[in-house]
Amino acid sequence: MAGATRRNVRTPGTWAPYPWPPTRSAPGRCIGSHCDTGPREGRAAPRFIPVVNTAEARRTFRDVRVAHVASLLPGGEPHVVPLWFVWLDDAIYVSCRRASVVRRNLERDPRVALEVERGSAWTEQAGALIRGTAELLPSDHAGAKKALSAWFDKYRSELAGRGFAAYTERVGEPVVFRVRPDRLSTWIHAQAPPGSRDPGPP
């Protein structure tokens, strides 16, 4: 995410909502706890980064189709793969193949990071980076069953027709791991357009 401004926040805490599409602030004005001081000479205008809590981030990014999941290989190198996920009230649940590298990595070292993003035009793109500890769940675990039910609802269109048969042929029964965010970072490319006005306090 070159050029994006990041803001790191720890959970739990009290933060302002993260609306979508993103709220934009005019230079030199404040919205909530964030002040946009406007462009400095020779520098690009700062991006407006809403401060978020986990619930607002979940509502913003839960319909994203893929999370990029980073785990650690035996030698300490990062291993990143795109995986399907559901972001429920209590945690993020991610599916992977039973024989996958990511599953072996998490069995050895449960530290994990997930990145999700949305938006098409550069000025619309936003994302979240979640760091936490992964917990591999057995198939009969109540959390795994709940997550898979939501997972099938979310990816119903991808699994329509021959999709489900092809998925089961190649993947079989997915393994589910649960991630409760320890640290949440957000980034956004949106910035105040010329001539924009401060909408005032909420």
C-alpha positions in Angstrom: 0.0 0.0 0.0 2.6 2.5 -1.1 1.7 6.1 -0.3 -1.0 5.2 2.2 -1.1 6.8 5.6 -1.5 4.3 8.5 -2.9 4.7 12.0 -2.3 2.0 14.5 -4.7 1.5 17.4 -4.8 -1.2 20.1 -7.9 -3.1 21.1 -10.0 -2.7 23.1 -10.6 1.0 23.3 -13.0 3.7 22.5 -12.8 5.1 19.0 -14.9 7.1 16.5 -16.8 5.1 13.8 -15.3 4.2 10.4 -17.9 5.1 7.8 -17.9 3.7 4.3 -17.6 5.5 1.9 -15.0 7.3 3.9 -15.7 10.7 5.5 -13.5 13.4 4.1 -12.3 16.5 6.0 -11.5 19.9 4.6 -7.9 21.2 5.1 -7.4 22.9 8.4 -10.6 21.5 10.0 -11.3 18.7 12.5 -13.8 15.9 12.5 -14.0 14.0 15.7 -10.6 13.4 17.1 -8.7 13.9 13.8 -7.4 17.2 12.6 -6.4 17.7 8.9 -3.9 20.5 9.0 -3.9 20.9 5.2 -1.0 20.6 2.7 2.4 22.0 3.5 4.5 23.6 0.8 6.1 21.0 -1.3 4.2 18.1 0.4 1.1 16.2 -0.5 -2.1 16.8 1.4 -2.5 14.4 4.4 -5.1 11.7 4.1 -8.0 11.6 6.5 -7.7 8.4 8.7 -10.8 7.8 10.8 -10.1 6.2 14.1 -11.8 2.9 14.4 -12.8 0.1 16.8 -13.0 -3.5 15.9 -16.8 -3.5 15.5 -16.7 -0.7 12.9 -13.8 -2.3 11.0 -15.8 -5.5 10.9 -18.9 -3.8 9.4 -16.7 -2.0 6.9 -14.6 -5.0 5.7 -16.6 -8.1 6.4 -17.9 -8.4 2.9 -14.4 -8.3 1.3 -14.0 -11.6 -0.5 -10.3 -12.4 0.3 -8.0 -11.8 3.2 -4.2 -11.9 2.7 -2.9 -14.1 5.5 0.7 -13.9 6.7 2.3 -16.7 8.8 5.8 -17.7 9.5 7.8 -20.5 7.8 10.2 -22.7 9.8 13.1 -20.4 9.0 11.2 -17.3 10.0 10.4 -16.1 6.5 6.9 -14.6 5.9 4.4 -16.8 4.0 1.4 -14.9 2.5 -1.6 -16.4 0.9 -5.1 -15.2 -0.1 -7.8 -17.0 1.8 -11.6 -16.9 2.3 -12.8 -15.6 5.7 -15.8 -14.5 7.7 -15.5 -11.7 10.2 -18.1 -12.4 13.0 -18.9 -10.5 16.2 -16.3 -12.4 18.3 -13.4 -13.0 15.9 -12.2 -13.5 12.3 -12.6 -17.1 11.0 -10.4 -18.1 8.1 -10.5 -21.3 6.0 -7.6 -23.2 4.6 -6.7 -26.6 3.2 -6.0 -29.3 5.7 -2.6 -30.0 4.0 -1.7 -26.4 3.5 1.5 -24.7 4.4 -0.4 -22.1 6.4 -1.9 -24.7 8.6 1.5 -26.3 9.3 2.9 -22.8 10.0 0.1 -22.1 12.5 0.5 -25.4 14.3 4.2 -24.5 14.9 3.8 -20.8 15.5 0.3 -19.3 15.9 1.3 -15.7 15.3 -0.6 -14.3 12.2 -1.4 -11.1 10.4 -4.4 -10.5 8.0 -4.8 -7.7 5.5 -8.2 -6.8 3.9 -8.9 -4.0 1.5 -11.7 -2.5 -0.6 -12.3 0.1 -3.2 -11.4 0.3 -6.9 -10.1 3.8 -7.7 -6.9 4.8 -5.8 -8.8 7.6 -4.0 -11.4 5.1 -2.8 -9.1 2.3 -1.5 -9.0 1.5 2.2 -7.9 -1.4 4.2 -7.2 -2.9 7.6 -4.3 -4.9 9.0 -5.1 -7.3 11.8 -2.4 -8.9 14.0 -3.3 -11.7 16.4 -2.9 -15.3 17.4 -4.5 -18.1 15.4 -6.4 -20.9 17.0 -7.0 -24.0 14.8 -10.5 -25.4 15.5 -11.6 -29.0 15.2 -14.4 -29.6 12.8 -16.9 -30.4 15.6 -16.1 -27.2 17.5 -19.1 -24.9 17.9 -17.1 -21.9 16.7 -16.1 -23.8 13.5 -19.6 -24.8 12.8 -20.9 -21.3 13.2 -18.1 -19.9 11.0 -18.7 -22.5 8.3 -22.4 -21.7 8.2 -21.6 -18.0 7.7 -18.9 -18.9 5.3 -21.3 -20.8 3.0 -23.7 -17.9 3.1 -21.0 -15.4 2.2 -19.5 -17.5 -0.7 -22.7 -18.9 -2.0 -22.3 -17.2 -5.4 -18.7 -18.5 -5.8 -19.8 -22.1 -5.0 -22.9 -22.1 -7.2 -23.2 -24.6 -10.1 -20.1 -26.6 -10.4 -18.3 -24.4 -8.0 -19.0 -26.5 -4.9 -18.1 -29.8 -6.5 -14.8 -28.3 -7.9 -14.0 -26.8 -4.5 -14.5 -30.1 -2.6 -12.5 -32.0 -5.3 -9.5 -29.8 -4.8 -9.8 -28.7 -1.2 -12.0 -31.2 0.6 -13.3 -30.2 4.0 -11.7 -26.8 4.9 -9.9 -26.3 8.2 -11.0 -23.2 10.1 -8.8 -21.1 12.3 -9.9 -18.3 14.6 -8.1 -15.0 15.0 -9.1 -12.5 17.7 -7.4 -9.2 16.9 -4.6 -8.1 19.2 -3.7 -5.1 17.1 -5.7 -3.3 14.4 -4.3 -0.8 11.8 -6.3 1.0 9.1 -5.3 2.9 6.0 -7.2 5.0 3.5 -6.2 6.9 0.4 -9.2 9.3 0.4 -8.4 13.0 1.0 -10.3 16.2 0.9 -11.2 17.4 -2.6 -10.6 21.0 -3.5 -13.3 23.3 -2.2 -14.8 20.7 0.1 -16.5 21.9 3.3 -16.4 20.7 6.8 -19.6 18.8 7.5 -19.4 19.9 11.1 -19.5 17.8 14.2 -21.6 14.6 14.2 
